[in-house]
Amino acid sequence: MKELIGRPGSVSGLLLRIGQFSCASIAISVMVTTAGFATFTAFCYLIASMGLQLLWSLGLACLDIYALWKKRDLQNPILVSLFVVGDWVTATLSLAAASSCAGLTVLFSRDLHFCTGEYHLPCINYKFAVAFAFVTWGLTAISSHVTFWILLASV
């Protein structure tokens, strides 16, 4: 089971965490630089969710770097169960935030025509941030899946 791609303490696991961190930071950056995002609760929730994801991914990336540097194995069942629960929580929050923002963006652009009408909302920025939020969720879901199988193998 040690050959799983994306396992904690491996180069592929580090790359997975860097991808999560990068996509979450891009989603935050795009949303924060967009005018008027703070008037909508779903977009504020996306910022909060991606901020939590950013911190979680950064912490685990640092742990992966430490494990690679010291050549330590992170296959301890207690540590892996912490990874699984943390990934599940952040993945659930990321999916909820991305889905709510996607629904709001579709409502604005297709149904209410707020992007082209008199309001001129920057919907392309909203769509861009939501896309990166979904990529963040996908990478977190992959990570949680891998760590879950490692946890099952160690029990």
Buried (B, 14 or more C-beta within 10 A) or exposed (E): EEEBEBBBBBEEBBBBBBBBBBBBBBBBEBBEEBEEBEEBEBBBBBBEBBBBBBEBBBEBBEBBBEBBEEEEEBBEEEBBBBBBEBBBBBBBBBBBBBBBBBEBBBEBBEEEEBBEEEEEBBBEBBBBBBBBBBBBBBBBBBBBBBBBBBBEEEE
